[in-house]
Amino acid sequence: MTHFEMEDNTEIYTITDTLRNKVVVCHEVGTESYHCDFSLIDRKRVVTAKLHSLYFRLVQRAQSNDDDIVALFDGMEELSQKLFGGTVPSWSSMDKAQRVEGLYGASRPSVVNVHPPDVVSTKGSGSSSGKRIAPATEKAIILQNKPKRRCEKCREMGHHDASNCGREKGKSKM
């Protein structure tokens, strides 16, 4: 909802959607009846879009000839004089606030609450175990301190067993 008014016994809600189309909903409080006007589209916005389209089309056609572009400029200047006279329109702060409200579809809040961001930890491997990656020298020291076990295939004491033994029992290489 972008605007609310109360006239006599009628509540008037003006709603603007994401495409900036306006819908007016009238609610009569005494009879509890509603009237929705979905066909109301901002005429000023439609006419402004058509005006921009016309301007760019005229400039595109006039760019190829110097006389045409000068004539277009003179015609626009003459039209400006007829519509606005010699005055340049000035924008007051109230007009600016209304334009911003029209652009965003909501009025500017009087207080803005800014919260600090959530704490993010960027270091680590990202694994859920919480362990760090040990360097090769540290891995060698840990492996040296591990107790050795006897392999059932090769009958040697080492850091392997029958499932990952490198030797093949009973076959000699020739």
N, C-alpha and C positions, 0 to 999 in steps of 0.2 A: 504494500500500500504506500502510495507516495503522498496522498493528500486526503484530509478529512474535513468536512464542513458540517455544520448543523444549522439548518434553516427551518424555522417554525417547528414542525413536528416530523421533519425528514432529515435523516442522516445521509450525507452524500460522500461516498468513498470513490476516490479516483485511483485506479490501479494501473501501473505501467509495467509491461512485460519486458523481457530481455531485448526484444526488437524495438523497444520504445513505443509500442502501440498502447494507446490509452483505452481503458474500459471504465465506464462510469456505472456504479451500482448505487441505486437510490433505495433507502429503507424507510418506509413510513412506520414510525414507532407505534402509533395508535392502532393501526389495523394489522401490523406485522406483515405487510406486503413488501415485496422486493421487485425492483425493475432494473434490468441490466441492459446497457447499451453497448454492444460489442462492435458496432459499425463505426464508432467514433475513432478516427485515426487523426493524428495531429496534422491538420491541413498545412500549417506553416512548414513542417518538416518535408512534406511531399512537394510543396511548391519550391522550397529551397533546393531540393535535389534536382528538380526539373530545371531550375535556373542554372545550377552548376553544369548540368549536362548541356544545356543550350550554349553557355559561355565557352566550354571546351570545344564543342562542335564548331562554333563560329571561329575560334582562334585557329583550330586545325585547318579550316578551309581558307583562312586569310593568310596563313604563314607562307604560302608559296609566292605571293605577290606583295611587294612593298606598298603599293597604292591601296590594296585591300586592307592591310593591317593598319595603315594610318587612318583610313576611313572608319574602320571598326573602333579605333581608339577615340576618334573625334565624336562618333555617334554615341559611345558610352559616356563620354564626358558631357555631351549635351543632355543626355538622359539624366545624368546625375544632377546637373544644374536644375532641370525641370522638377525632379522629384524632391531634392533636398535643398535647393537654393545654393547659396554660396557658403553655407555653414557645414562644418565637418562634425558629424555626430560624436558626442563625447560619451564615454561610459562611466557612470557613477559606480561606486562600490556596491550599491544596492542592485544595479543592473547586473554586475558581475556575479553577485551571489545568486541571483535568479538564473543566470545562464549556467552556472555550475550546478545548481539544483536541477535544472532541466536536462543537463548532460548526464548526470549520474542517476537521476531519478529519485534522489533523496536529499534532504537538507543536510548541511554541514553540522556535525555534532559539536556541542559546546565543550565537551571533555573527551579526550582520547586517552584510553588506558593502554599503555605499552608494557607488556610482560617480558621478562628476560627469556632467552631461548632455553630449551631443554639441554641438559649437559650431555655431550656426545664424546665418547672415548674413541679416538682415531688410531690408537696404537695397538699393536698385537696382530696375531695371525688371523683372527676372526673365528677361530675354532671355539667350540663350546667347552673344551677340556680346561682351558685356562692356562695351559702350559706354554712355555716359550720354546722356540726352536733352538736346540743346542748345537754349538759348532762341532766340527769333526774331531777336534782334539779332545773336547769334553766327552764325546761319545766313545772315543778310544779308551779314555781313563775309566769310564763306567764299565765298558766291556771287559777290561783287564781285571777289575775288582769283582766281577761276577764269578760265582763258583763254576768250575768246569764240570761237565757230565760225560759219561762214557757213551759213545755211539755204539749201537748194536750191530751196525754194518761193518765198520772198520775197526772196532774195538779200541779206538783211541780216545784219550781224554781231550775234550775241546769244547767249543761253544756251538756245537751242532748235535743233531740226533739223527736217527735213521731216516726220518722223513725229508731232511734237507742235507744229507751227506753227499759230498762231491764224488766219492769213490764208488765204483761198482764192485760189489763183493763177488768173488769167484771167477772174474774174467781178467786175464792178463793181457796186456797190450803187447803186440808184436809188430 
